[in-house]
């Protein structure tokens, strides 16, 4: 392994973030081979790096890229001091870190990886990832609310605002597509308009959806999905890869990659196309023993256990699940 900057080495061990590592180095709590290092010191696995006399080691791991259908009540963090965190729940044999934010009460698509560079870049470029959300608010909304929400999340291209695509699904629930460069703080925007978000589900990031994934289950990303994320992560700010446009006529939300092959139809559902064999196969194991806190769509049942058994040995892309998922036969039609 080539020498790494000390703060990255510490981050790769999962001990803390790079910023926190810099702080620990400044405080003199880090030693390399028994000596106090400089911030720019480079180290290898052969060096003895300690923080407060605790030896750190970086495991040699193959790259891992997962997507989880996060249930409500689970924290999207790698901090083992936080109860019911996703990394402990998945219990995958790699030093995983969640990518981006998803509040404890929120559900839906969440990426995890042990590629610290990709995690850092994608977290920084969060608003450059196209997302689709299903949101429920605390009271019936008006057409004026939809219009203001669309304008508040708008991006500006060539000096002209491009409004977010918002589709009403019921008197209190709507679906919104946030394209690269838009304001992704939907909860704050709703609050500023006098509404409180009671349920939020992220049903899609880029081309990755919740299709055939029960709550609490995960799968490995395909090679194509990983490459697409890397392209976004490496793109310059404000110049994210061009995405196909949505046809919002009649609320169809049809996304067309070619003239005769629509990939998404109404409700954000992908047509039955099975992803290619994943780079890193899932284990098919259930996520830990912790159960998510009760919340919309998070009813406990035997479905998750059955799904987990179905994704046992030999499964390449289904991943695993945990106890407490939805009952068998339930759908994610109301999920974001």
HELIX and SHEET records of a PDB file:
HELIX    1   1 UNK A    6  UNK A   12  1                                   7    
HELIX    2   2 UNK A   18  UNK A   26  1                                   9    
HELIX    3   3 UNK A   86  UNK A   90  1                                   5    
HELIX    4   4 UNK A  116  UNK A  124  1                                   9    
HELIX    5   5 UNK A  126  UNK A  128  5                                   3    
HELIX    6   6 UNK A  143  UNK A  152  1                                  10    
HELIX    7   7 UNK A  186  UNK A  192  1                                   7    
HELIX    8   8 UNK A  223  UNK A  234  1                                  12    
HELIX    9   9 UNK A  249  UNK A  251  5                                   3    
HELIX   10  10 UNK A  266  UNK A  268  5                                   3    
HELIX   11  11 UNK A  303  UNK A  310  1                                   8    
SHEET    1   A 2 UNK A   4  UNK A   5  0                                        
SHEET    2   A 2 UNK A  42  UNK A  43 -1                                        
SHEET    1   B 4 UNK A  35  UNK A  36  0                                        
SHEET    2   B 4 UNK A  30  UNK A  32 -1                                        
SHEET    3   B 4 UNK A  49  UNK A  51 -1                                        
SHEET    4   B 4 UNK A  54  UNK A  56 -1                                        
SHEET    1   C 4 UNK A  97  UNK A  99  0                                        
SHEET    2   C 4 UNK A 107  UNK A 113 -1                                        
SHEET    3   C 4 UNK A  65  UNK A  70 -1                                        
SHEET    4   C 4 UNK A 218  UNK A 220 -1                                        
SHEET    1   D 6 UNK A  97  UNK A  99  0                                        
SHEET    2   D 6 UNK A 107  UNK A 113 -1                                        
SHEET    3   D 6 UNK A 197  UNK A 205  1                                        
SHEET    4   D 6 UNK A 131  UNK A 137 -1                                        
SHEET    5   D 6 UNK A 173  UNK A 178 -1                                        
SHEET    6   D 6 UNK A 165  UNK A 168 -1                                        
SHEET    1   E 4 UNK A  97  UNK A  99  0                                        
SHEET    2   E 4 UNK A 107  UNK A 113 -1                                        
SHEET    3   E 4 UNK A 197  UNK A 205  1                                        
SHEET    4   E 4 UNK A 208  UNK A 209 -1                                        
SHEET    1   F 2 UNK A 155  UNK A 157  0                                        
SHEET    2   F 2 UNK A 160  UNK A 162 -1                                        
SHEET    1   G 4 UNK A 246  UNK A 247  0                                        
SHEET    2   G 4 UNK A 254  UNK A 256 -1                                        
SHEET    3   G 4 UNK A 262  UNK A 265 -1                                        
SHEET    4   G 4 UNK A 269  UNK A 270 -1                                        
SHEET    1   H 2 UNK A 286  UNK A 287  0                                        
SHEET    2   H 2 UNK A 321  UNK A 322  1                                        
END                                                                             
